[in-house]
């Protein structure tokens, strides 16, 4: 199915810039997929300055070809959206996503009774909170967690430390006497203390800006409690080589929600939604990202989403 794309401005605390994709068909209105991005300075396509993932652009085209409108937007303070990225907290991100859903619901070409939220990474933590404020009819959670962010980042640090300790040759010889692993732990503890001891939205740590408000708000946020209230159909997908979230939690998401839930573990897929044959070590996988983004988003992932959307489209209003 052909589709058209148009630039839109979405009212929130700050004006958000986005892209609305509408299929060119005979229907007066279409179900919509609203896309909520992961953490970091990423735009409506999930592109960052040094890593152009382009996931939402590709998934938007996929959904539109199946007869779904899509809405994706630049994060606050990124791209053409207003506001300041570093001053933006978790609850600001939730409110922005709520504003985007409300915009979609009021659009004359969108079926307000068929709204799907698609979250990637941090977006999977945000989507259940949005659903509590404005109930939606479906969720697609890609590379998500079923635990607080602080637990996930602690697990990431453990992987990094194990990776360093496993280094051989000159690199391993250099790391051990410098006690790099212990320094990682100490630096994190120092940073957490600085974040919790201030009420500032932004601090500087070792010369770099840190979004302290965002970190503090995540500290008291547990997505598991919100997932328990989800009653709509859910599709959860993670890759076995995801080193940024725990792959096994894709099943835990389905165990928590009340609605019908399907989960998939895609062999060899990473957090940026491509497969790799790189060694399953966090350092190796992260370095491999720049090679991965030269390829399209994984076809198996697309086929799973396509199948779920086709099934969803057959459900009555």
C-alpha positions as CSV (number, residue, x, y, z in Angstrom):
1,X,0.0,0.0,0.0
2,X,1.3,3.5,-0.8
3,X,1.4,6.1,1.8
4,X,2.2,9.8,2.3
5,X,4.3,11.5,5.0
6,X,3.7,15.0,6.4
7,X,5.5,17.1,8.9
8,X,3.4,17.9,12.0
9,X,3.7,20.0,15.2
10,X,2.4,18.4,18.3
11,X,1.5,20.6,21.3
12,X,3.1,19.6,24.6
13,X,5.0,21.6,27.2
14,X,7.3,22.4,24.3
15,X,6.2,22.0,20.7
16,X,7.3,18.6,19.3
17,X,8.0,18.0,15.7
18,X,7.1,14.8,14.1
19,X,6.2,12.8,11.0
20,X,2.6,11.5,10.4
21,X,2.4,8.7,7.8
22,X,-1.0,8.0,6.3
23,X,-1.8,5.1,3.9
24,X,-3.3,6.0,0.5
25,X,-6.3,3.8,0.6
26,X,-10.1,4.0,0.6
27,X,-10.6,4.1,4.3
28,X,-11.7,7.3,6.0
29,X,-9.6,6.5,9.1
30,X,-6.7,4.2,9.9
31,X,-5.4,2.5,13.0
32,X,-2.2,4.2,14.2
33,X,1.2,3.1,15.6
34,X,2.7,5.8,17.8
35,X,6.5,5.3,18.3
36,X,8.3,6.0,21.5
37,X,12.1,6.0,21.3
38,X,14.9,4.7,23.5
39,X,17.2,6.7,25.7
40,X,19.8,9.2,24.5
41,X,19.8,12.1,22.0
42,X,17.8,10.4,19.3
43,X,15.3,11.9,16.8
44,X,12.1,10.6,15.3
45,X,13.9,8.0,13.3
46,X,16.0,6.9,16.3
47,X,19.1,8.5,14.8
48,X,21.8,9.9,17.0
49,X,24.7,12.0,15.8
50,X,27.2,9.1,15.9
51,X,24.8,6.2,15.3
52,X,22.0,6.3,12.7
53,X,19.8,3.4,13.8
54,X,16.9,4.5,11.5
55,X,14.6,1.9,13.1
56,X,11.5,4.0,13.4
57,X,11.7,5.2,9.7
58,X,11.9,1.5,8.6
59,X,9.2,0.3,10.9
60,X,6.9,3.2,10.0
61,X,7.1,2.2,6.3
62,X,6.4,-1.4,7.3
63,X,3.3,-0.5,9.3
64,X,2.0,1.9,6.6
65,X,2.3,-0.8,4.0
66,X,0.0,-2.9,6.2
67,X,-2.6,-0.2,6.3
68,X,-1.6,1.6,9.6
69,X,-1.0,5.3,10.0
70,X,2.2,6.0,12.1
71,X,3.3,8.9,14.2
72,X,6.9,9.4,15.2
73,X,8.5,12.5,16.7
74,X,11.7,14.2,17.7
75,X,12.5,13.9,21.4
76,X,12.3,17.1,23.5
77,X,15.3,19.2,22.7
78,X,16.3,17.1,19.7
79,X,15.9,17.7,16.0
80,X,13.1,20.2,15.4
81,X,11.4,19.8,18.8
82,X,11.6,22.5,21.5
83,X,12.9,22.2,25.0
84,X,16.2,21.2,26.5
85,X,17.3,17.5,26.3
86,X,19.4,17.6,29.4
87,X,16.7,19.2,31.5
88,X,14.1,16.6,30.5
89,X,13.1,14.0,33.1
90,X,11.5,10.6,32.7
91,X,8.1,12.1,33.6
92,X,8.5,14.8,31.0
93,X,9.1,12.1,28.4
94,X,6.0,10.3,29.6
95,X,3.9,13.5,29.3
96,X,5.3,14.2,25.8
97,X,4.3,10.7,24.7
98,X,0.8,11.3,26.2
99,X,0.6,14.5,24.1
100,X,1.5,12.6,21.0
101,X,-1.2,10.0,21.6
102,X,-3.8,12.8,22.2
103,X,-2.7,14.4,19.0
104,X,-3.2,11.1,17.1
105,X,-6.6,10.5,18.7
106,X,-7.9,13.9,17.5
107,X,-6.6,13.6,14.0
108,X,-9.4,13.2,11.4
109,X,-7.6,10.5,9.5
110,X,-6.9,8.3,12.5
111,X,-9.2,5.8,14.2
112,X,-9.1,6.9,17.8
113,X,-10.2,3.5,19.0
114,X,-7.3,1.7,17.4
115,X,-4.1,3.1,18.8
116,X,-0.9,1.0,19.2
117,X,2.1,2.2,21.2
118,X,5.5,0.9,19.9
119,X,8.3,1.3,22.3
120,X,12.0,0.6,21.8
121,X,14.4,0.2,24.8
122,X,13.5,3.0,27.2
123,X,10.3,3.5,25.2
124,X,9.2,0.1,26.6
125,X,9.5,1.6,30.1
126,X,7.5,4.7,29.1
127,X,4.7,3.0,27.1
128,X,3.0,1.3,30.1
129,X,2.9,4.7,32.0
130,X,1.4,6.4,29.0
131,X,-1.3,3.7,28.8
132,X,-2.3,4.5,32.4
133,X,-2.9,8.1,31.4
134,X,-4.6,7.5,28.1
135,X,-5.6,3.9,27.4
136,X,-4.4,2.4,24.1
137,X,-5.5,-0.7,22.3
138,X,-2.2,-2.5,21.7
139,X,1.5,-2.4,22.5
140,X,4.7,-3.5,20.7
141,X,7.6,-3.6,23.1
142,X,11.0,-4.1,21.4
143,X,14.2,-4.7,23.4
144,X,12.5,-3.8,26.7
145,X,13.1,-4.5,30.4
146,X,10.9,-5.8,33.1
147,X,12.8,-4.1,35.9
148,X,13.9,-0.6,37.1
149,X,16.5,1.0,34.9
150,X,19.0,1.1,37.8
151,X,19.0,-2.8,37.9
152,X,19.6,-2.9,34.1
153,X,22.5,-0.5,34.2
154,X,24.1,-2.4,37.1
155,X,23.9,-5.5,35.0
156,X,25.5,-3.7,32.1
157,X,28.4,-2.6,34.4
158,X,28.9,-6.2,35.5
159,X,29.1,-7.3,31.9
160,X,31.7,-4.6,31.2
161,X,33.8,-5.6,34.2
162,X,33.6,-9.3,33.3
163,X,34.6,-8.4,29.8
164,X,37.6,-6.4,31.0
165,X,38.7,-9.2,33.3
166,X,38.5,-11.7,30.4
167,X,40.9,-9.6,28.2
168,X,44.1,-11.4,27.2
169,X,47.4,-10.2,25.9
170,X,48.6,-6.6,26.3
171,X,45.1,-5.2,27.0
172,X,44.5,-7.6,29.9
173,X,48.0,-7.0,31.3
174,X,47.3,-3.2,31.2
175,X,43.9,-3.4,32.8
176,X,44.7,-5.5,35.8
177,X,47.4,-3.3,37.5
178,X,45.4,-0.2,36.7
179,X,42.4,-1.7,38.5
180,X,40.0,-0.3,35.8
181,X,37.2,-2.6,37.0
182,X,37.3,-1.1,40.5
183,X,37.4,2.4,39.1
184,X,34.2,1.8,37.1
185,X,32.4,0.9,40.3
186,X,33.9,3.8,42.3
187,X,33.0,6.3,39.5
188,X,29.4,5.1,39.4
189,X,29.0,5.3,43.1
190,X,30.4,8.9,43.1
191,X,28.1,9.9,40.2
192,X,25.0,8.4,41.9
193,X,25.9,10.3,45.1
194,X,26.2,13.6,43.2
195,X,22.9,13.0,41.4
196,X,20.9,12.1,44.6
197,X,22.4,15.0,46.6
198,X,21.1,17.7,44.3
199,X,17.8,18.8,43.0
200,X,19.3,20.3,39.9
201,X,18.0,19.1,36.5
202,X,21.6,19.0,35.1
203,X,25.0,18.6,36.7
204,X,28.5,18.3,35.4
205,X,30.6,15.2,36.1
206,X,34.2,15.0,34.9
207,X,33.5,17.9,32.4
208,X,30.4,16.3,30.9
209,X,26.7,17.2,31.3
210,X,24.6,14.7,33.0
211,X,20.8,14.7,33.0
212,X,20.4,14.3,36.8
213,X,16.6,14.8,36.9
214,X,16.1,12.0,34.4
215,X,18.4,9.7,36.5
216,X,16.7,10.6,39.8
217,X,13.2,9.9,38.4
218,X,14.2,6.6,37.0
219,X,15.6,5.6,40.4
220,X,12.1,5.4,41.9
221,X,10.3,4.1,38.9
222,X,9.4,0.4,38.5
223,X,7.8,-0.6,35.2
224,X,6.7,-4.0,36.6
225,X,3.9,-2.3,38.6
226,X,2.6,-0.6,35.5
227,X,2.8,-3.7,33.3
228,X,0.5,-5.4,35.7
229,X,-2.3,-3.0,34.7
230,X,-1.9,-3.6,30.9
231,X,-5.0,-5.3,29.5
232,X,-4.6,-4.7,25.8
233,X,-2.8,-7.1,23.3
234,X,1.0,-7.0,23.6
235,X,3.8,-8.1,21.4
236,X,7.3,-8.3,23.1
237,X,10.5,-8.9,21.1
238,X,14.1,-9.0,22.1
239,X,17.3,-10.4,20.5
240,X,19.5,-13.1,22.1
241,X,22.6,-10.9,21.6
242,X,21.1,-7.8,23.3
243,X,23.7,-6.6,25.8
244,X,21.7,-3.6,26.9
245,X,18.7,-5.4,28.4
246,X,18.3,-8.9,29.7
247,X,16.9,-11.0,26.8
248,X,15.1,-13.4,29.1
249,X,12.9,-10.6,30.4
250,X,10.9,-10.6,27.2
251,X,9.0,-13.6,28.7
252,X,8.7,-11.8,32.1
253,X,6.9,-8.9,30.3
254,X,4.2,-11.4,29.1
255,X,4.0,-12.9,32.5
256,X,3.2,-9.5,34.0
257,X,0.6,-8.1,31.7
258,X,-3.1,-9.1,31.9
259,X,-3.8,-8.9,28.1
260,X,-3.0,-11.4,25.4
261,X,0.8,-11.4,25.0
262,X,3.1,-13.0,22.5
263,X,6.9,-12.9,23.0
264,X,9.8,-13.7,20.6
265,X,13.5,-14.1,21.2
266,X,15.3,-13.5,17.9
267,X,18.5,-15.4,17.5
268,X,21.6,-13.2,17.2
269,X,19.7,-9.9,17.1
270,X,21.2,-7.0,19.1
271,X,19.7,-4.0,20.8
272,X,19.9,-1.9,17.6
273,X,17.7,-4.5,15.9
274,X,20.2,-6.2,13.6
275,X,21.7,-9.6,13.7
276,X,25.5,-10.1,14.1
277,X,27.9,-13.0,14.2
278,X,30.2,-11.0,16.5
279,X,31.3,-12.7,19.8
280,X,28.7,-12.3,22.5
281,X,30.6,-9.9,24.8
282,X,29.4,-6.4,25.6
283,X,32.5,-4.7,24.4
284,X,32.6,-6.6,21.1
285,X,28.8,-6.1,20.4
286,X,28.9,-2.4,21.2
287,X,31.9,-1.8,18.8
288,X,30.1,-3.8,16.2
289,X,27.1,-1.4,16.1
290,X,28.7,0.8,13.5
291,X,28.9,-2.1,11.2
292,X,25.4,-3.3,11.9
293,X,23.7,0.1,11.1
294,X,25.0,-0.2,7.5
295,X,22.3,-2.9,7.1
296,X,18.5,-2.6,7.3
297,X,16.6,-3.5,10.5
298,X,16.4,-7.3,10.8
299,X,13.9,-8.9,8.4
300,X,12.8,-11.5,11.0
301,X,11.8,-8.7,13.4
302,X,9.9,-7.1,10.6
303,X,8.0,-10.3,9.7
304,X,7.0,-10.8,13.3
305,X,5.6,-7.3,13.6
306,X,3.9,-7.5,10.2
307,X,2.2,-10.7,11.2
308,X,1.0,-9.2,14.5
309,X,-0.3,-6.1,12.8
310,X,-2.2,-8.1,10.3
311,X,-3.8,-10.1,13.1
312,X,-4.6,-7.0,15.0
313,X,-6.2,-5.3,12.0
314,X,-8.8,-8.1,11.9
315,X,-10.0,-7.3,15.4
316,X,-13.3,-5.4,15.6
317,X,-13.4,-1.8,16.6
